[in-house]
């Protein structure tokens, strides 16, 4: 005799009656391990490649940072643009199917990246890799939330976010070690991990099926909806790409050049078309009704702004260590690691505080710590290498900031959506951060330019001031979560009262 154990997320797996207490927890942690592996490998590829950028440039005979930045930006743009359609696709076709398919695509594209003969073939392979990552990422959180008890969902969101933080910590070290041998290994390392994760996923990830009338109705409604808006996703991709391209080329073209003005106008026009299409399409990339929810909209906006500072900081520290201090890729990876290593610790430690004070104040404090780290670098960076006194304190402050901010914003946003929209909601929130990372990399390339000689230190000092200002702005946006949360609760109470009177 069996019964289907489900929660409001709508995923269930047959569990023997009377055995859920013994096998249930063990199976849940097996599911978590598979999901964490997929999430880690996708997140790892954001951070592991950063450290390898100088090695890739030397291999292909180019030191043009504007061109090399597309190895990072092509991945981030496509990943961001496809996250929400992929989240909706996961809700429609099944999160297990989406997760496993995404892992396979990601693994094949990783092998193609390793075999790329030039930088632009590598960029194309990175686009395919991003598509696979976008398919599995929202499905992973959807699977996790569906498998977790309702009371533990916020904790699971923080755990899921912490996996990305751990990947950020491991990425620079692993990337440096692999790039020291050959940058090709930075991508090849994904292949065996994907094979193991797919094999484990086929065994442990539960097949989704509804068992309660309300859940069945919700799932049936999802499957009757239109397919995700592919044209909208393309418009969004082109818009963010045009904006990033213009920013990357601003230093070379000049801020008043026809090329830059044209790129910015094209980005604005494409975004306008995207917004118009999203308002009319039955399955838009970004659902307008989600953005009308105060908590979700505020958390998403804060994610974009903080992502700018986060993405630019990671690349800036890598370039400083390798191009200014002339450190090896491995030494650079070890130098970057202490900050990201703090992310899982602060993510878990901030959970009880966020439950009492709310996610807004916690995220704002995190943004302040991040800004303080950037200010430290502005005051202390020097051309003479001195890691302990000139680099490490800034890494610890920015790592603390990321650990406090990102999990708080993600949990605030995802917790504000209904269970049947977990994958879609997580896709929007993660997309927001990725858009910020793209813009951060582009802005950093513009701010740094191509400094030589005595201009190097002032250029990086200017960059740290810009990053501190952006992080402080993100903190101000995060503070809006306080009135947004109150408005959301008031709206829920009003809705409940109206329903009761009806």
C-alpha positions in Angstrom: 0.0 0.0 0.0 1.4 3.4 -1.0 0.3 7.0 -0.8 1.5 10.0 -2.7 3.2 12.6 -0.4 3.0 16.1 -1.8 3.1 19.7 -0.7 1.6 22.8 -2.2 4.3 22.8 -4.9 2.6 20.0 -6.6 5.3 17.5 -6.8 4.9 14.1 -5.3 6.6 10.7 -5.3 5.1 7.4 -4.1 6.2 6.6 -0.6 5.4 3.5 1.2 2.8 4.0 4.0 4.5 4.1 7.4 7.9 4.4 5.8 8.1 8.1 5.0 9.7 8.9 8.3 12.7 6.7 7.6 13.1 6.9 3.8 11.5 10.4 3.3 14.4 12.5 4.8 17.1 10.3 3.2 15.4 10.6 -0.2 14.9 14.4 0.2 18.6 14.9 0.8 19.4 12.7 -2.2 17.2 15.0 -4.2 18.9 18.0 -2.7 22.3 16.6 -3.6 21.4 16.2 -7.2 19.8 19.7 -7.4 22.8 21.2 -5.6 25.2 19.6 -8.1 23.3 21.0 -11.1 23.0 24.5 -9.5 26.7 24.4 -8.5 28.0 23.5 -11.9 26.0 26.3 -13.6 27.0 28.9 -11.0 30.6 27.6 -11.1 30.9 28.4 -14.7 30.2 32.1 -14.0 33.1 32.3 -11.6 35.5 29.7 -12.9 35.8 31.4 -16.3 36.5 34.8 -14.8 39.9 33.7 -13.7 40.7 32.0 -17.0 39.9 35.2 -19.1 43.6 36.3 -19.3 44.7 32.8 -20.3 42.0 32.6 -23.0 43.2 35.9 -24.4 46.8 34.8 -24.5 45.8 31.5 -26.2 43.8 33.3 -28.9 46.4 36.1 -29.3 44.2 38.9 -28.2 44.4 41.2 -25.2 41.3 43.1 -26.1 39.2 43.1 -23.0 36.1 44.3 -24.9 36.2 41.2 -27.1 37.1 38.8 -24.2 34.3 40.2 -22.1 31.8 38.5 -24.4 33.0 35.1 -23.2 31.4 36.2 -19.9 28.6 38.4 -21.3 27.2 36.1 -24.0 26.7 33.5 -21.3 25.2 35.9 -18.8 22.9 37.6 -21.4 21.4 34.4 -22.8 21.2 32.8 -19.4 19.2 35.9 -18.2 16.9 36.1 -21.2 16.0 32.4 -21.1 15.6 31.9 -17.4 12.0 33.0 -17.2 10.8 31.2 -20.4 12.7 28.1 -19.2 11.0 28.5 -15.8 7.6 28.5 -17.4 8.6 25.6 -19.6 9.7 23.7 -16.5 6.3 24.4 -14.9 4.6 23.1 -18.1 6.6 20.1 -19.2 7.8 19.0 -15.7 10.7 20.2 -13.6 12.4 16.9 -13.6 12.4 16.7 -17.4 13.6 20.3 -17.7 16.4 19.8 -15.2 17.8 16.7 -16.8 17.5 18.1 -20.3 19.3 21.2 -19.2 22.1 19.2 -17.7 22.7 17.3 -20.9 22.7 20.4 -23.0 25.1 22.1 -20.6 27.5 19.2 -20.6 27.6 18.9 -24.4 28.1 22.7 -24.8 30.9 22.6 -22.2 32.8 20.0 -24.3 32.3 22.3 -27.4 33.7 25.3 -25.4 36.8 23.3 -24.6 37.3 22.5 -28.3 36.7 26.1 -29.6 39.4 27.2 -32.1 38.9 30.9 -31.6 37.2 33.4 -29.3 34.0 33.8 -31.3 33.4 30.1 -31.6 33.9 29.9 -27.9 31.3 32.7 -27.5 28.8 30.7 -29.6 29.4 27.6 -27.5 28.9 29.7 -24.4 25.5 30.7 -25.7 24.4 27.1 -26.0 25.9 26.4 -22.6 23.8 29.2 -21.2 20.7 27.8 -22.7 21.2 24.5 -20.9 22.0 26.3 -17.6 18.8 28.5 -18.0 16.7 25.4 -18.5 17.9 23.6 -15.4 18.3 26.5 -12.9 14.7 27.5 -12.3 13.6 23.8 -12.6 16.1 23.0 -9.8 14.5 25.5 -7.3 11.0 24.4 -8.4 12.0 20.7 -7.7 13.5 21.7 -4.3 10.5 23.7 -3.1 8.1 21.0 -4.3 10.0 18.4 -2.3 10.5 20.5 0.9 7.9 20.8 3.6 6.1 24.2 3.5 7.6 25.3 6.8 11.2 24.8 5.5 10.9 26.4 2.1 12.5 29.7 3.1 15.4 27.8 4.6 15.7 25.7 1.4 15.8 28.9 -0.7 18.7 30.1 1.4 20.4 26.7 1.1 19.9 26.8 -2.7 21.3 30.3 -2.8 24.2 29.2 -0.6 25.2 26.6 -3.2 25.8 29.4 -5.6 27.9 31.1 -3.0 30.0 28.0 -2.4 30.4 27.7 -6.2 31.7 31.3 -6.2 34.2 30.4 -3.5 35.4 27.2 -5.3 35.3 28.7 -8.8 38.3 31.0 -8.6 40.5 28.4 -6.9 39.4 25.6 -9.2 39.6 27.9 -12.3 43.0 29.1 -11.4 44.3 25.5 -10.9 42.8 24.3 -14.2 43.8 27.4 -16.1 47.4 26.9 -14.9 47.4 23.6 -16.9 45.2 24.8 -19.8 42.1 26.9 -20.0 40.4 24.1 -21.9 40.1 22.2 -18.6 38.0 25.0 -17.2 35.2 23.7 -19.4 36.1 20.0 -19.6 35.7 19.6 -15.8 31.9 20.0 -16.3 31.5 16.9 -18.4 32.1 14.1 -15.8 30.1 16.1 -13.2 27.1 16.3 -15.6 27.3 12.6 -16.3 27.2 11.7 -12.6 24.4 14.2 -11.9 22.2 13.0 -14.8 22.6 9.4 -13.7 21.7 10.3 -10.1 18.8 12.5 -11.2 17.3 9.7 -13.2 17.2 7.6 -10.1 16.3 10.1 -7.3 14.4 13.0 -8.8 10.7 12.3 -8.3 8.3 12.2 -11.1 5.8 15.0 -10.7 2.2 14.2 -10.3 -0.6 15.9 -8.4 -2.5 14.1 -5.8 -4.9 16.8 -4.3 -7.8 18.3 -6.2 -6.5 21.9 -5.8 -3.0 21.0 -7.0 -4.4 19.0 -9.9 -6.5 21.9 -11.0 -3.5 24.3 -10.8 -1.2 21.9 -12.8 -3.9 21.4 -15.4 -4.3 25.1 -15.8 -0.6 25.5 -16.3 -0.6 22.9 -19.0 -3.4 24.6 -20.8 -1.5 27.9 -21.0 0.4 29.0 -24.1 4.0 28.2 -24.6 6.6 30.7 -23.3 7.1 33.7 -25.5 10.2 32.9 -27.6 10.0 36.1 -29.6 9.9 38.1 -26.3 12.9 36.2 -25.1 14.7 37.1 -28.3 13.8 40.8 -28.0 15.0 40.8 -24.4 18.3 39.1 -25.4 18.9 41.6 -28.2 18.0 44.6 -26.0 20.4 43.6 -23.2 23.0 42.7 -25.8 22.8 46.1 -27.5 23.0 47.9 -24.2 26.0 45.9 -23.1 27.7 46.2 -26.5 27.3 50.0 -26.4 28.7 50.3 -22.9 31.6 48.0 -23.7 32.5 50.1 -26.8 31.9 53.5 -25.1 35.5 54.0 -24.3 36.7 53.2 -27.8 33.9 55.0 -29.7 33.3 58.0 -27.4 30.2 58.8 -25.5 28.8 61.1 -28.3 29.7 58.7 -31.2 26.9 57.5 -33.6 27.7 53.9 -32.8 27.1 54.3 -29.0 24.0 56.5 -29.5 22.7 53.9 -32.0 23.3 51.0 -29.6 21.6 52.8 -26.7 18.6 53.8 -28.9 18.3 50.2 -30.3 18.3 48.9 -26.7 15.6 51.3 -25.7 13.5 50.5 -28.7 13.9 46.7 -28.2 13.0 47.0 -24.5 9.9 49.0 -25.4 8.8 46.3 -27.9 9.5 43.7 -25.3 7.4 45.5 -22.7 4.5 45.9 -25.1 4.7 42.2 -26.1 4.9 41.1 -22.5 1.7 43.0 -21.7 -0.2 41.3 -24.5 1.3 37.8 -24.8 -0.5 35.0 -22.9 2.8 33.6 -21.6 5.2 36.5 -21.5 8.8 36.4 -20.4 8.0 38.6 -17.5 4.4 38.4 -16.2 3.2 42.0 -15.6 1.1 40.8 -12.6 4.2 39.5 -10.9 5.8 42.9 -11.1 2.7 44.4 -9.6 3.3 42.5 -6.4 5.3 45.0 -4.2 7.7 42.6 -2.5 8.5 40.7 -5.7 9.0 43.9 -7.8 11.2 45.5 -5.1 13.4 42.4 -4.6 13.8 42.0 -8.4 14.9 45.7 -8.8 17.3 45.4 -5.9 18.8 42.2 -7.5 19.5 44.1 -10.8 21.3 46.9 -9.0 23.3 44.7 -6.7 24.2 42.4 -9.6 25.9 45.3 -11.3 28.3 45.8 -8.4 28.7 42.0 -7.8 29.6 41.1 -11.4 32.0 44.1 -11.9 33.7 43.4 -8.6 34.6 39.8 -9.5 36.1 40.7 -12.8 37.9 43.8 -11.4 39.7 41.8 -8.7 40.7 39.1 -11.2 42.1 41.7 -13.6 43.9 43.6 -10.8 45.7 40.5 -9.5 46.7 39.1 -12.9 47.3 42.2 -15.0 48.6 44.7 -12.3 50.2 42.4 -9.7 51.1 39.8 -12.4 50.0 36.9 -10.3 49.3 33.5 -11.8 45.7 32.2 -12.3 46.0 29.9 -9.4 47.3 32.6 -7.0 44.6 34.9 -8.2 42.0 32.2 -7.5 43.3 31.7 -4.0 43.2 35.5 -3.5 39.6 35.8 -4.6 38.3 32.8 -2.6 38.1 34.2 1.0 35.2 36.5 0.1 33.0 33.9 -1.5 33.8 31.4 1.2 31.9 33.7 3.6 28.7 33.6 1.5 27.3 30.3 2.8 28.1 31.2 6.4 26.4 34.6 6.2 23.5 33.2 4.2 22.7 30.7 7.0 23.5 33.1 9.9 21.2 35.8 8.5 18.2 33.5 8.2 16.9 34.0 11.8 17.6 37.8 11.6 15.7 38.1 8.4 12.7 36.3 9.9 12.6 38.8 12.8 13.6 42.0 11.0 12.6 41.2 7.5 14.8 40.7 4.4 15.0 44.5 3.5 17.2 45.6 6.5 19.4 42.5 6.2 20.0 43.1 2.5 20.6 46.8 3.1 23.3 45.9 5.7 24.8 43.5 3.2 25.0 46.2 0.5 26.6 48.6 3.1 29.3 46.0 3.8 29.9 45.5 0.1 30.3 49.2 -0.4 32.7 49.4 2.5 34.9 46.8 0.9 35.0 48.8 -2.3 35.9 51.9 -0.3 38.6 50.0 1.4 40.2 49.2 -1.9 39.9 52.8 -3.1 41.9 53.9 -0.1 44.5 51.0 0.1 45.1 49.4 -3.3 48.7 50.0 -4.5 50.8 48.8 -7.4 53.1 46.9 -5.0 51.5 43.5 -4.1 50.5 43.3 -0.5 47.5 40.9 -0.2 47.1 40.8 3.6 46.7 44.6 4.1 45.6 45.9 0.7 43.3 43.2 -0.8 42.1 40.7 1.9 40.0 43.0 4.1 38.1 44.2 1.0 37.4 40.6 0.0 36.1 39.8 3.4 33.8 42.8 3.4 32.4 42.2 -0.1 32.0 38.5 0.7 30.0 39.4 3.8 27.9 41.7 1.7 27.1 39.1 -0.9 26.2 36.5 1.8 23.8 38.9 3.5 22.2 40.4 0.4 21.7 37.8 -2.3 19.9 35.1 -0.2 17.7 37.8 1.4 16.6 39.2 -2.0 16.1 35.8 -3.6 14.0 34.5 -0.7 12.0 37.7 -0.5 11.1 37.5 -4.2 10.4 33.8 -4.5 8.4 33.6 -1.3 6.1 36.2 -2.7 4.8 34.1 -5.6 2.2 31.3 -5.4 3.5 27.6 -5.3 2.6 26.8 -9.0 4.8 29.8 -10.0 7.9 28.8 -8.0 10.0 28.0 -11.1 8.8 31.1 -13.0 9.3 33.4 -10.0 12.8 32.1 -9.3 13.6 32.6 -13.0 12.7 36.2 -12.9 14.7 36.9 -9.7 17.7 35.1 -11.0 17.4 36.8 -14.4 17.4 40.1 -12.6 20.8 39.3 -11.0 22.2 38.1 -14.3 21.1 41.2 -16.1 22.9 43.2 -13.4 26.1 41.1 -13.8 26.0 41.7 -17.6 25.7 45.5 -17.1 28.3 45.4 -14.3 30.9 43.8 -16.6 30.1 46.2 -19.4 30.3 49.2 -17.1 33.7 48.0 -15.7 35.1 47.6 -19.2 34.1 51.2 -19.9 35.3 52.6 -16.6 38.7 50.9 -16.8 39.3 51.4 -20.5 42.9 50.4 -21.5 45.0 52.1 -18.8 48.8 52.1 -19.2 51.6 53.1 -16.9 50.7 55.7 -14.3 47.0 55.6 -15.3 46.4 52.1 -14.1 46.0 52.8 -10.4 43.6 55.9 -10.9 41.5 53.8 -13.3 41.0 51.0 -10.8 40.4 53.6 -8.0 37.7 55.2 -10.1 36.1 51.7 -10.6 36.0 51.0 -6.9 34.2 54.3 -6.3 31.6 53.5 -9.0 31.0 50.0 -7.4 30.6 51.5 -4.0 28.0 53.9 -5.3 26.1 51.2 -7.1 26.1 48.9 -4.0 24.9 51.8 -1.8 22.1 52.4 -4.3 21.1 48.7 -4.1 20.9 49.1 -0.3 18.5 52.0 -0.6 16.3 49.9 -3.0 16.4 47.0 -0.6 15.1 49.2 2.2 12.0 49.7 0.1 11.2 46.0 1.0 10.0 47.3 4.4 7.0 49.3 3.2 6.5 46.8 0.3 6.2 43.9 2.7 3.6 45.9 4.8 1.7 46.7 1.6 1.8 43.1 0.5 0.4 41.9 3.9 -2.3 44.6 3.9 -3.3 43.6 0.4 -3.5 39.9 1.4 -5.6 40.8 4.4 -8.0 42.9 2.3 -8.3 40.1 -0.3 -9.0 37.6 2.5 -11.6 39.9 4.1 -13.4 40.5 0.8 -13.5 36.8 0.0 -14.9 36.2 3.5 -17.7 38.7 3.0 -18.5 37.3 -0.4 
